[in-house]
Amino acid sequence: MLCLVDVNNFFASCERVFQPNLEGKPIVVLSNNDGCIIARSQEAKDIGIKMGSPYFEVKELLFKHKVHVFSSNYVLYSDMSSRVMAILKDFGIRQEVISVDESFLDLTGLADLTNHGQKIKTTIKQYSGLPVCVGIAKTKVLAKFANHLAKKYKALNGVCNLEDFVESRINKALQITPINDLWGIGRKLSKQLPLAGIKTAYDLKIANAKQISRLFSVNLEKMVYELNGIPCLELEDYHEPTRCILSSHSFGKPVTDINDLLSSVTFHLENATQKLRKQGLYARELTVFINTNRFNDDYYYNSTTIMLPQALDSFRALAKYLEPAIRKLYQPERSYKKSGISLTSLITNDMKDIDLFESVNIQDDPLLTTIEQIRKKYGKSSINLASRNLADNWHMRREKMSQHYTTNLDELIEVK
């Protein structure tokens, strides 16, 4: 048996944890540079606010309904996600994290699964403040569907165990579920399947699996089996090593100064190498890129890739390659919209011997551990490369961002 645990309206719920006065009030969260709506509370959905709506187009609607607007606070959301996933780990024999707010758990051998689901829900709320729903079933697709029902029907109290229902009731629920609401059905399939007479989840369940495979794909055939309670999608608790680490974002306003570009890619390098070290990886290639606004007629994009003489995981060692790269790419007459870096040809320490004839020289930085300890104690911005502070016009526009309640000592909530 599997269960799918999903945090309700994750980004909006994270904001509510630290501002409980927002409970029951509509909330939306904006994308980078406060561009468009990427998350909504249920109250905001009920108003009719659409996902992806440009912020400037719906400002009046948001003001009219007194919707609380937040800039995206990814540091907060990432930390809250880590806390939830760490709690969930103890509730199953195996775990597969499938997104920032969703995780499958293997419940094999556990008794009274509905009560177990309620315990998961209560514990997550108590320890993190976040509301979750739990779907329990024999397969991944059915567990995801059960979670959908747990969110939709309040009588289930946030937990739906399909084993508690007779098949006729499950089939009825599938019959009133549009095919595009089923997990794994993307935009393209949601248009193609109705043309083949498959308009609901139940239609797919009773379809001929082999015919579905011939007409569409093996993956859709597996979904037919999964809807019939036959497991085909295994829990993936092993993940292939990362092949590329990318860090980039658009600027809050156009940038023309080379120092802004150098400062921004230094920030991205520190961000990427932090991810690199967390995974125990070393990079053998560094790519730096910049571009102007892609909607302009004179759109300009350029990049350069540096083959590193040693495999590195240190932002200090990699930083010396940034200025020559930016000077190579920079054209002074242009206004730039975005910059970024990527680390590729990633290896672990035990992969340094590539073959019988070639070995990789891995260079460790003895100061990194000390730097990380300082940052952990005094904050991420307590010690940086000088090039990161050359200019600050490149930062994203985040006029409505909440505090870093869980990751910055200066922004902790005070209890008086």
N, C-alpha and C positions, 0 to 999 in steps of 0.2 A: 504493500500500500504506500501511496505517495501523498504528500500534501504540498500545496502551493500557498505560501504566505506572501501577501502583497500589502504594502503600506498604502492606506487610503490617501489619495491626493497628496503625494509625498512632499513636494516642495512647499505647498501651502500649509500642510500639517507641521512641517519643521518650523515655519514662522509662528504658528500658533502655540507651540510648546513654550516659547519664551514670552509670548504675549497672549495669555489665556483670555484676555478681554475680547479677543477676536473670534472666540468660539461662537459659531452660528452666524457669523458675518461673512459676506463674500470677499474672496481674496483672489488676486491674480499675480503671477510672477512673470517678469519680462526676460527676454533673451539678452545676450551680450549687447552692450551699448543701448539698452532699453529699447530695442527695436520692435519686437512683437511678443505676443502672449504665448508662453510655453507651458504654463501650468495654471490650473483653476481649481478652486474649491468647489464643492458640490453646489453651494449657494450661487457661485458665479456661473456655473453651468446652467442652473435653473433660470437665470436671468436671460440666457441665450447668447452669452459671450462665446465666440468660436475660438478654438485652438488655432494659433498661428495668425490671428488678426493683428495687423500693424497697430501699434500703440496709439499713434497719432490719429488713426481713423476712429477709434472707439473711446477716445478721451471723454467726450461728452456723455456717452452712455455710462461709462464708469463713474463719472461725477454724479450723474443723475441717480444712480442706485447706491451711491456711497460705498463703492468698492475700494477695498484697501489694496494698494499697488506696491509691489516690492521689486527691486532689481534683483537679478539672480545672485545668490550668495553661495557659490559652489563649494567654498571651503566648509561652510556650515553643513550643507547637504551631504557632502562626502563624509564628514565626521559622524553625522547622525546615522548614515547608512552603515558605516563600519560598526557602530555600536549595536545596531539591530542585527546585523549578520552574525556578530560574535555571540549574541544572546541565543539566536536560533540554532547555532551549532550544537548546543547541548540538548536539543529536543528531537534529534533524529540520529540514526546510525551513520548516515551520509548526508552531505549537503551539496547542492549545486546552486550557486548564485548566478542568476540569469540577467539581472539588471541592478541598478542602484537601489531599487525598492522591492525586488522580488527574489524569492528563493524557493527552490524545491527541497523537500526533506524526505528521506526514506524512513518510513515508520514501521518497517518490517519487524514483527515480533512484539509490537506494543499492543496493549489492550485498551479497550474503551476509547477509541480514537476521537469520538466527538468531544468527550471530556478533555482529552489531550489537546485538541484544537482550542478549546476554551481556555485552557491553561496557557497555551502559547499566546493567545490574544491578550489575556490579563497580564501576563508577565512583561510582554513588550510595552504595553501601556504603562505599567508601573515603573519599569526601569528606564524607559526612554521618553515616555509621554506621547508616543505616536500610536494612532489607531491602526489596526490591521484587520484584514479579513483572511480566513483560512478555508481553502477548498481541499477536500479529501476524496480520493478515488483510486482506482486500480492503475490508471495510466496518466501520463502527463497531460494529454489533451483533456481528459475528463476532469483532472484535478484543477486545471485552469478554468474549465467550464463551471465546476463547483464553486470556485472562488468568485466567478462572475455572478452566480446565484446568491452567494453570501452577501455580496455588495448590494444586490438589487432588492432582496426581500428582508425587511427588518425583522420579521418573525423568526428568522434563522439566527438572530443574535450574533452575526458576524462569522459564523462557522457553518459550513455545509458539508456534510459527509454523505456522499451519494449512496453508501451502503445502508443508510437509514431509510431509503426510499425504494419502493417497488419499481420495477422497470417501466411500467406504464406511466408512472408520474415523471420519471426521467425523460421518457420519450416525449411526453407532452411539453416539458420545458424546452427540449430540443426543437420541437415543432414551432415554437413561438420565438425562436432565436434566429435572426437573419444570418445568413451564411457569412457576411462580412464581420459579424461580431465574434466569430470563432477564432481562437488563437491559431496563428499560422496562415490565415487567409489574408493575403495582401491585396493592394488596390487592383492589381491586374487580374488576379483570380476572382475577386469579388464581382468583376464585370463578366468574366468568361463563364463561370459556373452557372449563373442563371440561364444563360443561353443553352446550356445542356440540361436544363430542367432541375438544377440543384439550387434552390432558393433559401433553404433553411439548413440548420445543422442536422436536423433529422433526415433530410433528403440525402445528405452526404453519408450518414450512418447506414442507410439501407441501400446505398449504391453498390454496384458490382465493383469490388476492389480492383480486379484485374483490368476491367474496362477503364476504370479511372486512371490506372497506371498507363494504359495505352494512349488515352486521350490527353492526359496532363503530365503526371510525373510519378515516380516511385514514392516521393515524399508525401504526396497527396494520398496515395494508396495506403501508406502507413497510418495516415490520419483516420482513414475509414476503419482500419483494424482497431486503432486506439479508441475510437468512439464506441466500438463494440466490446470494450474491456480487454482487448488483447494487447499487451505491452509491446511496442515496437521501438519506442524512443527511450534509450537507456539514460539513467542519471549520469551526468558527466562531471565527476568530481576531480578529473584530471584535465588540465588545460595545457595545450601546446605552448611552448615558450614564446614569448613576445618576439615578433620579428622587427618591429619598428616602434619607436616612441616619438611622438609628435607633440610639439607645443607651439601654439600660435593663436592669435586672435586679432580682430579688427581694432583699429584705433578709435577713440572717442571722437576725434576730429582729424582732418587731414594733417599729415606731418611732412615737413619739407627739410628739416635740419638733420644732418647725418648723425648728430649726437643722439637724437631721439631714436633713430633706428638702431644704433649701437646699444643704447640703454635697453630697448625693448627686447632685442635678441639675447642680451645678457640675462634678462629676467627669464626668458623662455629656456635658456640653457640650464639655469639653476633649477627650474621646475622639472625639466626632462631628466636631468641627472639624479634628482631626488627619486623619481620613479624607477630609474635604472638601478640604483643601489637597493631599493626596497625589494627588487626581484633578483638581486645577486647577479646582475648582468654587467657586461663591459661592451663598449661600442668600438667598432673599427672604422666607421664612416660617420662624418658629420656633414649635414646639408643645411645651408642657410638660404632663405628666400625672402624676397620682398615683392610687393605688387601695389599698383595704384587701384583706383575704383574700377571694377570690371564693367560698369555700365557706361564708362566714358569712352569716347571714340578713340582716344589715344592710350587705351589700356596698355599697361606695361607690367610684365612679370619676368622675373629672372631669378636664377638660383645658381649656387655653386656647391659642389661636393668635394670634401677634403678626405682623402684616404689617409688615415692616421698611422703613424709609424709604430705606435703601440695601441693595444686595446685599453681603453680608459673608462673610468667611471667617475672621474673627478671634474667638477665644473671649473676648478682652478687650473687644471692642466689643459682643459679644452678651450678656456676663455681666450687664449693667445691667438686662436684661429679666427675669432670673430671680426676683429677690426679689419684685417686684410680682406676678408670675405665681403664685408659691407662696403668697403672702399671700391672693390671690384664691381659690385652691383649698382651702387648709387649713381644716379643721374640728377644733378642739382636742380634742373629746371622742372622737375616733376613733384607732384603732391602724392604722398603714399598713404594707402589705406590699411595695409596689413603687413605683418612680418612674422617670421617663425623659423624654427629649426626642427630638424629630425635627426634622430640617432638610429643608424642601421648597422647591418652585419653584426648583430648582437650575439655574444657568446657568454657562457658561464665559465667559471674558473677551471672546471674540469673538462672544458672543451678546447683548452689552449693547444692541444696537439691535434691539428686538423687531419693530417694524414702522415704517412711514413716519412715524407720528405719535407714537410713544412710544419713549423710550430709558431705559435703566436706569442709575442712578447707582451705580457700583461703588466701594466704599471699601476701600482697602488699608491694612494696619497696618504701618508701617515697623519696628516693634519685633519683629514676629513672627520674622523671620529670626534676630535676635540671641537671642531666647528659645529657638528650636529648636536653635541651636548650643550654648547653655549646657546644655540637656537632653541633647543628644547626648554632650557631654563629661562631665557630672557625674551623669547619670541623670534619668529622667522626673520624679521627685519633687523635684528640686533647686530648681525655681521653679514656684510655683502661685499661683492666685488665693486671697486670704485666705478667701473664703467656702467654699472646699473644705475648709478645716481647722477649721470651726466646731464640728464634732462627728464622731464616728467610730462610732456605734452602728449605722450603716446598712450597714456592709460585709458582703459575703457570708460565709457560714460555709465556710471552707476549712481544716479542721483537719489535713488530710493532704497539703497541697500541697508539691510538690518545689520546688527552687530555680529561679530564672530564670538558668539556666546561661549562656545566650547573649546576654542583653540587659541584665544588671545587673553592673557591674564588681565590686561587693561580693560577688557570688555566683559568681564564676568559680571553676572547679576549680583548685586549686593542685597543681602537680607538684613534688614534693620529691626 
